[in-house]
Amino acid sequence: MFFFLFLSSGIVIIDVAHDDEIEVSVTFGQRLQLERERRGMKQETLASDIGCHSTYISQLESGKRRASLDIALKLDRALQLKPGT
């Protein structure tokens, strides 16, 4: 079974049958770090903007944690991502 998550930061595809969430998390985390750094933001600033702790941002960027839909949307807004970026 596949789940598709459409965000302006890209499409996340999760293959539940083969447990491919980890690979998707790493890709999401790498993109998160890239977008944050492009804007000259520290993890602490981004965390404050979305209402979480900087260690959570670090865990997302390293692929150790997966973002919920709510957090992904908050990140999208905080980083001011536009469709297709």
C-alpha positions in Angstrom: 0.0 0.0 0.0 1.3 3.5 -0.9 0.5 6.8 0.8 1.2 10.0 -1.1 1.8 13.3 0.8 1.6 16.3 -1.5 3.5 19.4 -0.1 4.8 22.4 -1.9 8.2 21.2 -1.0 7.6 18.0 -3.0 5.8 14.7 -3.1 6.5 12.2 -0.4 5.7 8.6 -1.2 5.6 6.0 1.6 5.5 2.3 0.7 3.9 0.8 3.8 4.3 -2.8 2.6 8.0 -2.6 2.3 8.6 -0.1 5.2 10.3 2.5 3.1 9.6 5.3 5.5 13.2 5.6 6.6 14.5 6.4 3.1 11.7 9.0 2.7 12.5 10.5 6.1 16.2 11.0 5.2 15.2 12.6 1.9 12.7 14.9 3.8 15.3 15.7 6.4 18.0 16.6 3.8 15.5 18.9 2.0 14.5 20.5 5.3 18.1 21.2 6.2 18.9 22.6 2.7 15.9 24.9 2.8 16.6 26.1 6.3 20.2 26.8 5.5 19.3 28.6 2.3 17.3 31.0 4.4 20.2 31.5 6.9 18.0 30.1 9.7 19.3 28.2 12.7 17.5 25.1 14.0 16.6 27.1 17.1 14.8 29.8 15.0 12.9 27.3 12.9 11.9 25.3 16.0 10.6 28.5 17.7 8.7 29.4 14.5 6.8 26.1 14.5 6.5 25.6 18.3 8.9 22.8 18.9 12.4 22.2 20.3 15.5 22.5 18.2 16.4 18.9 19.0 13.3 17.8 17.1 14.4 19.8 14.1 17.8 18.1 14.3 16.1 14.7 14.5 14.0 15.5 11.5 17.0 16.6 9.5 19.0 13.5 10.4 16.1 11.2 9.5 15.8 9.9 13.1 12.2 11.2 13.3 9.4 11.6 10.8 7.3 14.7 10.6 3.6 14.5 11.0 1.4 16.2 8.4 0.8 19.0 10.9 4.5 19.6 11.4 5.3 19.3 7.7 2.7 22.0 6.9 4.1 24.2 9.7 7.6 23.8 8.3 6.3 24.6 4.8 4.8 27.8 6.0 7.8 28.8 8.3 10.2 28.3 5.4 7.8 30.1 3.0 8.1 27.4 0.3 6.4 27.9 -3.0 5.0 25.2 -5.1 7.6 23.6 -7.3 10.6 24.6 -5.1 
